[in-house]
Amino acid sequence: MRRILLPAVLGLLTLSFSGAPADLPLDKIKLPPGFEISVYTDAVPNARSLRLAPGGTLFVSTRRAGSVYAVRDTDGDHVADEVHTIAEGLNMPNGVAFRDGALYVAEVNRILRFDDIEARLADPPEPVVVYDELPSDRHHGWKYIDFGPDGKLYVPVGAPCNICDPGPPYASLLRMNPDGTDVEVYARGIRNSVGFAWDPLTGELWFTDNGRDNIGGPNQDITDNSPSCELNHAPRPGLHFGYPYVHAGDVPDPEFGAGHDPAAYEPPAVKLGPHVAPLGIEFYTGDLFPEAYRNQLFIAQHGSWNRRRKIGYRVMLVRFDADRKPAAYEPFATGWLEGNENWGRPVDLEQMPDGSMLLSDDQNGVVYRITYTGS
C-alpha cells in the first residue's frame, strides 16, 4: 500500500440553520400513517451513499461532485449543524464504508482508506490506497461498497456499456480482505448493482440490479416496459444472475441471448419494475418503527431516465415471510414524481441509532430523516 495526497483544499464548513433547512415541498411526500419526513441536511451537493460511523458521524459520498463529506448533529436536534469536507477532486466517489475506525471510499478504479477519521474530521489524513486494480471505465463505473458479516469488503464492477459481453471482472460482485488482498468474484451476471445489504436474521446477501436499456430497439413500447430491474438474493458465492444473456429471469437478450437457457441463471427474488433504477437498500432493525417493519427491506429507487412515462422516484418496501422469502412489494414513500415531472431522486438509506431512517437525494443535495411518531 502507498499513501497519496489529494489535489484539494480540505476543511470544515460549519452550518447555521434558521428554521427548517431546504425549501422543499415535503408535504407532497406520502408516507404510511404515523410517519414524518424532514430535512437532516441540505449542505451535501449530489448526496449519494450514506454510512454512519460508531461515533455518530454520517459520511456522505457523491458521484458528480467528486467529494466526500462528514455530517454531524452536535446538539441532538436531529438536524445536522456541522459538515466537514473529507475529500475533493475524486473520480466518482460513490461508495463509502466504515471499519475499525477507518473510512473506505470507492472511486471508479480504486479503493481509498482514511484512518482514524472521526478523530480527524477537521484535518483529514492522507488516504491509503487499498486497491487500485479496478477497471477505469466510467460507464457504470461508480461503485457502492460495504463490509459483509464475513469481514470482507464487497465491491461491484458494472458492465462498461448498456449491453455487451466484456468478460471478467466486469458485470460481477467482488470481495476482498480489508487490506485489498485475496480478491475473488462472489457473483456474476450483474449489470450494475448500486446497493446491497445482508439479512440481519440469516446473514445472506441481497442486492439491487439495474436492467438494460433500449431492449426494444426502435419499438419504444418494448423498451418502456422491459426488462424489469431486480432485487436479487445471493446466499452463497458462485451464482450467475444472467447478464448479458437473460434479463429479469425470463427475458432473453436480443443480441446475446441465443443459446442461453434462462433456467441456467438465478432469477430475481423480486421484479421491481422496468427502469425504476433501484439503488441503496436497508434492512430495518430498529425499535422506533412499528413491529411490522422490523427486519423488512427498504429500497431507494432513483427513477427512470428513458421511459416516456417516468417511474420510480420513491422508496419501496419488501416484506418477508417467516421463511425469509419476499411476500409483498409495496410503496413506502412516494411523491417526488408528480405526473411526469420529478423534483427529487432517492439514492440511499441508513438507519440511525434512534431508529429513524435517513434517505439521500442527489437531485436536491439533501439527506432526509424519516421518523415515526404514531400520531
C-alpha positions as semicolon CSV with decimal commas, in nm:
position;residue;x (nm);y (nm);z (nm)
1;M;0,000;0,000;0,000
2;R;0,107;0,358;-0,053
3;R;-0,006;0,696;0,067
4;I;-0,119;0,973;-0,166
5;L;-0,201;1,342;-0,143
6;L;-0,534;1,472;-0,266
7;P;-0,531;1,772;-0,500
8;A;-0,780;1,962;-0,288
9;V;-0,814;2,206;-0,005
10;L;-0,993;2,030;0,279
11;G;-1,152;2,180;0,582
12;L;-1,455;2,243;0,796
13;L;-1,775;2,415;0,695
14;T;-1,996;2,496;0,993
15;L;-2,360;2,537;0,901
16;S;-2,610;2,762;1,071
17;F;-2,976;2,695;1,002
18;S;-3,259;2,934;1,079
19;G;-3,577;2,733;1,081
20;A;-3,607;2,419;0,866
21;P;-3,328;2,372;0,611
22;A;-3,404;2,340;0,240
23;D;-3,720;2,488;0,096
24;L;-3,862;2,164;-0,039
25;P;-4,228;2,059;-0,072
26;L;-4,207;1,784;0,189
27;D;-4,586;1,794;0,230
28;K;-4,609;1,624;-0,110
29;I;-4,430;1,311;0,015
30;K;-4,678;1,040;0,107
31;L;-4,586;0,804;0,393
32;P;-4,785;0,549;0,591
33;P;-4,986;0,692;0,882
34;G;-4,772;0,799;1,176
35;F;-4,455;0,861;0,972
36;E;-4,298;1,202;0,916
37;I;-4,016;1,330;0,695
38;S;-3,784;1,627;0,749
39;V;-3,451;1,752;0,617
40;Y;-3,146;1,635;0,811
41;T;-2,901;1,837;0,598
42;D;-2,916;2,035;0,275
43;A;-2,543;2,106;0,260
44;V;-2,420;1,797;0,073
45;P;-2,441;1,863;-0,303
46;N;-2,516;1,548;-0,506
47;A;-2,561;1,340;-0,185
48;R;-2,535;0,969;-0,269
49;S;-2,424;0,681;-0,043
50;L;-2,461;0,707;0,334
51;R;-2,257;0,540;0,607
52;L;-2,292;0,603;0,980
53;A;-1,982;0,561;1,196
54;P;-1,994;0,448;1,561
55;G;-1,912;0,799;1,684
56;G;-2,224;0,941;1,521
57;T;-2,064;1,084;1,207
58;L;-2,259;1,037;0,887
59;F;-2,033;1,002;0,584
60;V;-2,192;1,108;0,257
61;S;-2,046;1,035;-0,084
62;T;-2,113;1,200;-0,418
63;R;-2,087;1,090;-0,778
64;R;-2,076;1,401;-0,996
65;A;-1,936;1,637;-0,732
66;G;-1,627;1,426;-0,662
67;S;-1,638;1,496;-0,288
68;V;-1,693;1,306;0,035
69;Y;-1,848;1,476;0,337
70;A;-1,876;1,408;0,710
71;V;-2,201;1,532;0,863
72;R;-2,271;1,574;1,235
73;D;-2,564;1,674;1,454
74;T;-2,380;1,815;1,754
75;D;-2,678;1,942;1,954
76;G;-2,907;1,640;1,917
77;D;-3,196;1,819;1,746
78;H;-3,195;1,577;1,451
79;V;-3,074;1,845;1,211
80;A;-2,709;1,846;1,107
81;D;-2,522;2,158;1,211
82;E;-2,170;2,067;1,100
83;V;-2,031;1,943;0,769
84;H;-1,666;1,855;0,706
85;T;-1,521;1,807;0,360
86;I;-1,314;1,489;0,382
87;A;-1,200;1,475;0,019
88;E;-1,245;1,664;-0,308
89;G;-1,149;1,606;-0,669
90;L;-1,207;1,231;-0,661
91;N;-1,317;1,014;-0,952
92;M;-1,688;0,942;-0,890
93;P;-1,652;0,855;-0,519
94;N;-1,993;0,693;-0,488
95;G;-1,912;0,418;-0,236
96;V;-1,835;0,462;0,134
97;A;-1,786;0,201;0,405
98;F;-1,656;0,205;0,762
99;R;-1,447;-0,046;0,958
100;D;-1,211;-0,031;1,257
101;G;-1,211;0,346;1,273
102;A;-1,138;0,391;0,902
103;L;-1,348;0,530;0,621
104;Y;-1,323;0,339;0,290
105;V;-1,406;0,531;-0,028
106;A;-1,456;0,372;-0,371
107;E;-1,351;0,568;-0,677
108;V;-1,401;0,424;-1,024
109;N;-1,072;0,235;-1,033
110;R;-0,952;0,218;-0,674
111;I;-1,041;0,193;-0,306
112;L;-0,906;0,451;-0,059
113;R;-0,890;0,435;0,320
114;F;-0,890;0,729;0,564
115;D;-0,760;0,605;0,901
116;D;-0,885;0,725;1,241
117;I;-1,117;0,953;1,052
118;E;-1,365;1,051;1,324
119;A;-1,082;1,195;1,530
120;R;-0,959;1,397;1,232
121;L;-1,267;1,538;1,061
122;A;-1,131;1,893;1,055
123;D;-0,787;1,775;0,941
124;P;-0,838;1,460;0,732
125;P;-0,539;1,227;0,694
126;E;-0,382;1,142;0,364
127;P;-0,567;0,839;0,227
128;V;-0,410;0,499;0,187
129;V;-0,465;0,322;-0,146
130;V;-0,612;-0,015;-0,052
131;Y;-0,666;-0,148;-0,404
132;D;-0,611;0,017;-0,744
133;E;-0,661;-0,259;-0,999
134;L;-1,027;-0,199;-1,076
135;P;-1,124;-0,108;-1,434
136;S;-1,117;0,262;-1,517
137;D;-1,435;0,264;-1,732
138;R;-1,670;0,538;-1,614
139;H;-1,980;0,380;-1,774
140;H;-2,136;0,205;-1,471
141;G;-1,800;0,263;-1,304
142;W;-1,933;0,428;-0,987
143;K;-1,946;0,180;-0,701
144;Y;-2,138;0,102;-0,385
145;I;-1,926;-0,075;-0,122
146;D;-1,982;-0,234;0,217
147;F;-1,836;-0,488;0,455
148;G;-2,017;-0,818;0,491
149;P;-2,063;-1,037;0,801
150;D;-1,753;-1,227;0,686
151;G;-1,539;-0,914;0,732
152;K;-1,477;-0,888;0,358
153;L;-1,518;-0,569;0,155
154;Y;-1,769;-0,618;-0,127
155;V;-1,710;-0,418;-0,447
156;P;-1,926;-0,436;-0,763
157;V;-1,781;-0,391;-1,111
158;G;-2,056;-0,286;-1,350
159;A;-2,076;-0,363;-1,719
160;P;-1,895;-0,085;-1,913
161;C;-2,190;-0,049;-2,150
162;N;-2,565;-0,076;-2,180
163;I;-2,535;-0,428;-2,325
164;C;-2,215;-0,618;-2,405
165;D;-2,026;-0,930;-2,301
166;P;-1,697;-0,788;-2,173
167;G;-1,580;-1,083;-1,964
168;P;-1,423;-1,071;-1,617
169;P;-1,405;-0,878;-1,397
170;Y;-1,698;-0,682;-1,540
171;A;-2,063;-0,749;-1,451
172;S;-1,964;-0,905;-1,121
173;L;-1,951;-0,853;-0,747
174;L;-1,603;-0,887;-0,599
175;R;-1,498;-0,929;-0,240
176;M;-1,160;-0,878;-0,077
177;N;-0,986;-0,851;0,257
178;P;-0,990;-0,505;0,419
179;D;-0,628;-0,455;0,308
180;G;-0,712;-0,528;-0,058
181;T;-0,571;-0,879;-0,070
182;D;-0,738;-1,207;-0,165
183;V;-0,969;-1,058;-0,430
184;E;-1,230;-1,302;-0,559
185;V;-1,554;-1,299;-0,758
186;Y;-1,855;-1,357;-0,535
187;A;-2,130;-1,335;-0,802
188;R;-2,155;-1,287;-1,180
189;G;-2,407;-1,173;-1,438
190;I;-2,481;-0,840;-1,265
191;R;-2,524;-0,543;-1,497
192;N;-2,494;-0,261;-1,245
193;S;-2,558;-0,303;-0,873
194;V;-2,552;0,017;-0,669
195;G;-2,687;-0,121;-0,343
196;F;-2,670;-0,432;-0,127
197;A;-2,727;-0,545;0,231
198;W;-2,722;-0,858;0,443
199;D;-3,035;-1,003;0,604
200;P;-3,000;-0,943;0,980
201;L;-3,161;-1,281;1,056
202;T;-2,984;-1,506;0,805
203;G;-2,669;-1,312;0,719
204;E;-2,741;-1,366;0,350
205;L;-2,673;-1,108;0,078
206;W;-2,941;-0,917;-0,112
207;F;-2,865;-0,667;-0,390
208;T;-3,034;-0,448;-0,647
209;D;-2,952;-0,456;-1,018
210;N;-3,043;-0,206;-1,289
211;G;-3,190;-0,365;-1,603
212;R;-3,064;-0,296;-1,953
213;D;-3,196;-0,007;-2,162
214;N;-3,332;0,008;-2,519
215;I;-3,410;-0,362;-2,541
216;G;-3,688;-0,284;-2,788
217;G;-3,469;-0,106;-3,039
218;P;-3,700;0,122;-3,243
219;N;-4,004;-0,020;-3,059
220;Q;-4,026;0,218;-2,763
221;D;-4,323;0,027;-2,619
222;I;-4,096;-0,270;-2,551
223;T;-3,815;-0,053;-2,419
224;D;-4,056;0,130;-2,186
225;N;-4,180;-0,190;-2,026
226;S;-3,894;-0,438;-2,040
227;P;-3,690;-0,565;-1,873
228;S;-3,761;-0,520;-1,506
229;C;-3,496;-0,405;-1,261
230;E;-3,421;-0,664;-0,996
231;L;-3,384;-0,744;-0,629
232;N;-3,156;-1,045;-0,611
233;H;-3,063;-1,294;-0,340
234;A;-2,709;-1,436;-0,325
235;P;-2,691;-1,665;-0,019
236;R;-2,365;-1,822;-0,137
237;P;-2,081;-1,741;-0,378
238;G;-2,067;-1,862;-0,737
239;L;-2,415;-1,773;-0,862
240;H;-2,477;-1,617;-1,205
241;F;-2,769;-1,374;-1,243
242;G;-2,799;-1,377;-1,621
243;Y;-2,647;-1,059;-1,767
244;P;-2,594;-1,015;-2,061
245;Y;-2,776;-1,328;-2,177
246;V;-3,101;-1,317;-1,979
247;H;-3,270;-1,026;-1,801
248;A;-3,516;-1,035;-1,512
249;G;-3,504;-1,415;-1,515
250;D;-3,711;-1,473;-1,828
251;V;-3,622;-1,213;-2,094
252;P;-3,357;-1,340;-2,338
253;D;-3,139;-1,062;-2,470
254;P;-3,199;-0,999;-2,843
255;E;-2,824;-0,971;-2,906
256;F;-2,665;-1,214;-2,659
257;G;-2,946;-1,446;-2,552
258;A;-2,927;-1,709;-2,828
259;G;-2,823;-2,047;-2,690
260;H;-2,867;-1,945;-2,327
261;D;-3,140;-2,116;-2,126
262;P;-3,297;-1,876;-1,873
263;A;-3,328;-2,167;-1,632
264;A;-2,948;-2,182;-1,611
265;Y;-2,933;-1,849;-1,429
266;E;-3,060;-1,716;-1,097
267;P;-3,395;-1,538;-1,136
268;P;-3,466;-1,220;-0,940
269;A;-3,624;-1,260;-0,599
270;V;-3,847;-0,961;-0,681
271;K;-3,909;-0,788;-1,012
272;L;-3,903;-0,422;-0,917
273;G;-4,041;-0,267;-1,236
274;P;-3,893;-0,155;-1,569
275;H;-3,621;0,110;-1,533
276;V;-3,712;0,214;-1,176
277;A;-3,334;0,233;-1,109
278;P;-3,312;0,067;-0,765
279;L;-3,008;0,182;-0,570
280;G;-2,948;0,163;-0,194
281;I;-3,129;-0,085;0,029
282;E;-3,158;-0,117;0,407
283;F;-3,299;-0,382;0,640
284;Y;-3,476;-0,212;0,927
285;T;-3,367;-0,341;1,268
286;G;-3,468;-0,054;1,496
287;D;-3,741;-0,015;1,757
288;L;-3,889;0,319;1,651
289;F;-4,096;0,200;1,355
290;P;-4,389;-0,035;1,423
291;E;-4,310;-0,403;1,465
292;A;-4,447;-0,477;1,117
293;Y;-4,138;-0,304;0,970
294;R;-3,879;-0,496;1,174
295;N;-3,633;-0,690;0,955
296;Q;-3,811;-0,577;0,637
297;L;-3,624;-0,430;0,339
298;F;-3,643;-0,070;0,215
299;I;-3,534;0,010;-0,142
300;A;-3,450;0,359;-0,273
301;Q;-3,549;0,395;-0,638
302;H;-3,369;0,671;-0,828
303;G;-3,621;0,674;-1,113
304;S;-3,624;0,609;-1,485
305;W;-3,449;0,826;-1,740
306;N;-3,563;0,675;-2,071
307;R;-3,932;0,587;-2,029
308;R;-4,192;0,808;-2,191
309;R;-4,388;0,782;-1,867
310;K;-4,148;0,809;-1,575
311;I;-4,148;0,552;-1,296
312;G;-3,966;0,513;-0,966
313;Y;-3,853;0,822;-0,767
314;R;-3,971;0,660;-0,444
315;V;-3,888;0,429;-0,155
316;M;-4,038;0,082;-0,175
317;L;-4,077;-0,183;0,094
318;V;-4,026;-0,557;0,053
319;R;-4,195;-0,761;0,325
320;F;-4,062;-1,109;0,407
321;D;-4,249;-1,414;0,530
322;A;-4,142;-1,645;0,814
323;D;-3,907;-1,830;0,577
324;R;-3,736;-1,501;0,479
325;K;-3,880;-1,508;0,130
326;P;-4,028;-1,190;-0,024
327;A;-4,403;-1,190;0,030
328;A;-4,506;-0,834;-0,062
329;Y;-4,370;-0,535;-0,252
330;E;-4,534;-0,204;-0,174
331;P;-4,477;0,174;-0,171
332;F;-4,342;0,331;0,147
333;A;-4,251;0,689;0,048
334;T;-4,376;0,849;-0,273
335;G;-4,437;1,199;-0,406
336;W;-4,106;1,301;-0,565
337;L;-4,271;1,224;-0,902
338;E;-4,571;1,435;-0,996
339;G;-4,727;1,331;-1,321
340;N;-4,427;1,305;-1,549
341;E;-4,209;1,555;-1,363
342;N;-3,979;1,470;-1,074
343;W;-3,848;1,710;-0,811
344;G;-3,626;1,462;-0,624
345;R;-3,435;1,136;-0,670
346;P;-3,386;0,897;-0,374
347;V;-3,048;0,722;-0,362
348;D;-2,952;0,551;-0,035
349;L;-3,082;0,468;0,312
350;E;-2,917;0,450;0,653
351;Q;-3,071;0,365;0,988
352;M;-2,988;0,590;1,283
353;P;-2,933;0,474;1,643
354;D;-3,270;0,617;1,750
355;G;-3,446;0,404;1,487
356;S;-3,514;0,683;1,239
357;M;-3,410;0,636;0,877
358;L;-3,200;0,872;0,666
359;L;-3,252;0,897;0,290
360;S;-3,027;1,078;0,042
361;D;-3,149;1,269;-0,263
362;D;-2,881;1,363;-0,516
363;Q;-3,109;1,587;-0,723
364;N;-3,166;1,825;-0,431
365;G;-2,840;1,765;-0,246
366;V;-3,016;1,675;0,076
367;V;-3,043;1,397;0,331
368;Y;-3,394;1,345;0,470
369;R;-3,487;1,198;0,808
370;I;-3,788;0,968;0,826
371;T;-3,928;0,907;1,173
372;Y;-4,238;0,755;1,334
373;T;-4,447;0,945;1,585
374;G;-4,762;0,737;1,580
375;S;-4,972;1,050;1,573
